[in-house]
Amino acid sequence: MFQELFPGMPVSSIGVLPLDRVARDGGLKVMQDLLKGDLPAPPMSATLKFGLTEVEEGRVVFKGLPTEEHLNPLGTVHGGWTATVMDSALGCAVFTMLKPGEAYTTVEFKVHLVRPLLPGMGEVFCEGKIVHRGRTIATSEAWLRDAGGKLLAHGTETCAIFPIDNLRR
């Protein structure tokens, strides 16, 4: 199913980003290389059937395909699926703003689910944009929409920015 969503991306390009590359190149270049397939997509993107489709400074877009595998007990797509796609767009918008030597992590995020996601509804798209990038804190916002542009969810995120060496302990 991941191959159907992203036909140009080989399954072998699933993994984690090399921290030395992030430290050297900064966020925007790393995200652009990830989009090109020069760097691996995270394993959860294959599991949850979503991935990156656009990258620019301060903005990213992900597309995903909610399926029966993502249902909650009542038969709608679990809010955790939506939250994961949203967190990815929110965090990666911040990631595009990182300078070489910097890393980030989510401090908090909030998602408003405004319409149910259902299997068979087709692809959905999540756009994340930076709101503010300070020295140690950044905020972002995102919107999840169906193929027709109908709003399904929206949210915000706060991320901490710190030296990437803190991840190498």
C-alpha positions in Angstrom: 0.0 0.0 0.0 2.9 2.4 0.7 4.2 1.7 -2.8 0.8 2.7 -4.2 0.9 6.0 -2.4 4.6 6.7 -3.2 5.5 4.7 -6.4 8.9 6.3 -6.8 10.1 5.5 -3.3 11.7 2.1 -2.8 10.7 0.2 0.4 14.4 0.0 1.2 14.4 3.8 1.8 12.7 3.3 5.1 14.8 4.1 8.2 16.1 6.9 10.4 18.0 10.0 9.4 21.7 10.0 10.0 22.3 12.7 12.7 25.7 13.7 11.2 23.9 14.7 8.0 21.3 16.7 10.0 24.0 18.4 12.0 26.0 19.3 8.8 23.1 20.3 6.5 20.4 21.7 8.6 16.7 21.1 8.4 15.6 22.4 5.0 18.3 20.5 3.1 17.7 17.3 5.0 13.9 17.5 4.4 14.5 18.3 0.7 16.8 15.2 0.4 14.2 13.1 2.2 11.6 14.2 -0.3 13.9 13.3 -3.2 14.4 9.8 -1.7 18.1 10.5 -1.0 17.4 9.9 2.8 15.1 7.3 4.3 11.5 8.0 5.3 10.6 7.0 8.9 9.3 3.4 9.4 6.0 4.6 10.7 5.2 6.3 7.4 5.0 2.9 5.8 3.1 1.4 8.6 0.5 4.2 8.7 0.5 4.9 5.0 1.5 8.5 4.8 4.5 10.5 3.6 6.0 13.8 2.6 5.0 15.4 -0.7 6.2 19.0 -0.5 8.9 20.9 1.3 9.9 24.5 1.4 11.3 26.7 4.2 8.7 26.9 6.9 6.1 24.7 5.1 5.6 21.0 4.4 2.8 18.8 3.0 2.1 15.2 3.7 -0.4 12.9 2.1 -1.9 9.8 3.6 -4.4 7.1 3.0 -6.6 6.2 5.9 -7.7 2.5 5.6 -9.5 -0.2 7.5 -6.2 -0.9 9.3 -6.6 2.4 11.0 -10.1 2.0 12.4 -11.2 2.4 16.0 -13.9 0.1 17.5 -16.7 2.3 16.1 -15.5 2.1 12.5 -14.0 5.5 12.0 -10.3 6.2 11.6 -8.6 6.4 15.0 -7.8 9.9 16.1 -4.3 8.7 16.8 -3.7 8.2 13.0 -4.8 11.8 12.4 -2.7 13.1 15.3 0.4 11.3 14.0 0.0 12.8 10.5 -0.6 16.2 12.0 2.4 15.9 14.4 4.5 15.0 11.4 3.5 18.1 9.4 3.6 20.3 12.5 7.1 19.1 13.5 8.6 19.0 10.0 7.5 22.6 9.3 9.7 23.5 12.3 12.4 21.0 11.1 12.7 23.0 7.8 13.8 26.0 9.9 16.7 24.3 11.8 20.2 25.6 11.2 23.1 23.2 11.0 23.9 21.8 14.4 20.4 22.1 15.7 17.7 19.5 16.5 14.1 19.8 17.8 11.5 17.9 19.7 7.8 18.3 20.2 6.9 19.9 23.6 3.2 19.9 23.1 0.6 19.7 20.4 -3.1 20.0 20.1 -5.4 18.6 17.4 -9.0 19.5 16.7 -10.8 16.7 14.9 -13.7 18.4 13.1 -14.9 15.6 10.8 -14.6 11.8 10.9 -12.1 10.1 8.6 -13.5 7.0 7.0 -11.9 4.2 5.1 -12.5 4.6 1.4 -12.5 8.4 1.5 -9.3 8.5 -0.5 -6.1 10.4 0.1 -6.0 13.2 2.6 -3.5 16.1 2.7 -1.9 17.8 5.7 -0.1 21.1 5.3 2.1 22.4 8.1 3.4 25.9 8.4 5.7 27.7 10.8 4.1 30.4 12.9 7.2 31.5 14.8 10.8 30.4 15.1 12.8 31.8 18.0 16.2 30.8 19.5 14.9 27.9 21.6 11.1 27.6 20.8 9.2 27.3 17.6 5.4 27.1 16.9 3.6 25.7 13.9 0.1 25.1 12.7 -1.4 22.5 10.3 -4.6 21.6 8.5 -5.7 18.1 7.4 -8.1 18.2 4.4 -9.7 15.7 2.0 -9.0 15.7 -1.7 -11.8 18.2 -2.2 -10.3 20.6 0.3 -12.8 19.9 3.1 -11.3 20.5 6.5 -11.0 17.3 8.6 -8.7 18.5 11.4 -6.5 21.4 12.4 -3.9 22.0 15.1 -0.9 23.7 16.6 2.5 22.6 18.0 5.3 23.9 20.1 8.8 22.5 19.6 12.0 23.0 21.6 15.1 23.7 19.6 18.5 22.6 21.1 22.0 21.5 20.0 21.9 18.3 18.1 24.7 16.9 20.3 22.1 16.5 23.0 20.7 13.6 20.9 24.1 11.8 20.9 24.3 11.0 24.6 
